[in-house]
Amino acid sequence: MLTLYSFGPGANSLKPLLTLYEKGLQFEGIRLNPAIFEHHSDWFKAINPRGQVPALVDQGRVVTESTVICEYLEDAYPTAVKLRPDDHFDRAEMRVWTKWVDEYFCWCVSTIGWQRMVSQMAKAIGDEEFEERVKAIPIPEQQTKWRRAREGFPQDLLDEEMRKIGVSVRRLDDHLRDNEWLAGGIYTLADICNFAIAGGMDKGFPDLVNEADTPGLMRWMRQIQERPAVKAMYAEVPMERLAPKD
Ligand SMILES: N[C@@H](CCC(=O)N[C@@H](CS)C(=O)NCC(=O)O)C(=O)O
C-alpha cells in the first residue's frame, strides 16, 4: 500500500496527487495541517527528517522530493497511462521542464505566496511560541524564511521575485502558444509539475496571467483542469486551510 503525506492540493503536494490520480493508483492519503505546524512535529520528522511534504511511503520505504516521487511512481508502477515520453530526447526535454520548476519557477512563486499567506500566520503567533516553532524546523533556510515571513520580506526581494515570475510566465506561454503540452506532444510530468505551481495564477496574478497576455498558458491550464483524473482529485481531496482546527 502506498501512503502519501501531504498538504492539500497545491504546490509540491499537488504533483504526486495528480500523478497518483492520473495513473489510477490506490493510496492512503495522510493530510498534514500546516496551520498547526504538523509537518515539523516529531512523528512526521521521523518520516521526513527535513520536515517537509510531500513524502511517499511504499512498503516501509520513504521517498521524498515531489518531482522524484512522481518519477518513482512512473518507475515502480508502470501503468497503461504513461506520464513520460518513450523517446529519450523528449524525456530529456521533460526533465528540463521539471528541473526548471524545482530550481527557478517554484521559488519566486513561493516567496510571494509566503508573503501573502504564511506572513499572516507567522504574525498571528506570540513571540515565545514563534521561537519554539522555529526551533522545531530542521532546515536552516526554512527557519530564515519563517522569520522573514513574520518580519515581512524585504521589498527588493519581492520585486526581484515578481520579475522572475514575469519571466517564468512568458517562458511557459511562449512554448504553449505553439505546443499542446510541454514535452513530447503528450501530457507528462513536465505538465503536472509546472501546473502544480502555475495552476491558479490567473487568480493570484491576474495582471500577468490572463486571456489577452498569456492565451497559451490559459488554454493549457484549462486543458489540465478538464482532465477526468484532475477533476476527481479536486473533488476528493480538500483544499488547503490555513486556520487552526477548532
Ligand atoms: N524540494 C521539496 C520542497 C518541499 C516543500 O517545500 N514543501 C513545502 C510545502 S509545498 C513544505 O513542506 N513547507 C513547509 C515548511 O518548509 O515549513 C519538494 O519538491 O518536495
The ligand as a Tripos MOL2 file, in Angstrom:
@<TRIPOS>MOLECULE
LIG
   20    19     1     0     0
SMALL
NO_CHARGES

@<TRIPOS>ATOM
      1 N1         12.0110   20.3150   -2.6790 N.3       1 LIG1
      2 C1         10.9010   19.8290   -1.9150 C.3       1 LIG1
      3 C2         10.2240   21.0320   -1.2960 C.3       1 LIG1
      4 C3          9.0750   20.6220   -0.4210 C.3       1 LIG1
      5 C4          8.3950   21.8460    0.1810 C.2       1 LIG1
      6 O1          8.8720   22.9820    0.1240 O.2       1 LIG1
      7 N2          7.2520   21.5850    0.7830 N.am      1 LIG1
      8 C5          6.5080   22.6170    1.3870 C.3       1 LIG1
      9 C6          5.0340   22.5140    1.0320 C.3       1 LIG1
     10 S1          4.7490   22.8850   -0.6660 S.3       1 LIG1
     11 C7          6.6290   22.4930    2.8930 C.2       1 LIG1
     12 O2          6.6240   21.4080    3.4380 O.2       1 LIG1
     13 N3          6.7200   23.6590    3.5430 N.am      1 LIG1
     14 C8          6.7110   23.7600    4.9310 C.3       1 LIG1
     15 C9          7.9580   24.3050    5.5080 C.2       1 LIG1
     16 O3          9.0030   24.1780    4.8770 O.co2     1 LIG1
     17 O4          7.8890   24.8480    6.6120 O.co2     1 LIG1
     18 C10         9.9210   19.0580   -2.8070 C.2       1 LIG1
     19 O5          9.8690   19.3370   -4.0150 O.co2     1 LIG1
     20 O6          9.2360   18.1660   -2.3100 O.co2     1 LIG1
@<TRIPOS>BOND
     1     1     2 1
     2     2     3 1
     3     2    18 1
     4     3     4 1
     5     4     5 1
     6     5     6 2
     7     5     7 1
     8     7     8 1
     9     8     9 1
    10     8    11 1
    11     9    10 1
    12    11    12 2
    13    11    13 1
    14    13    14 1
    15    14    15 1
    16    15    16 2
    17    15    17 1
    18    18    19 2
    19    18    20 1
@<TRIPOS>SUBSTRUCTURE
     1 LIG1         1 GROUP 0 **** ****
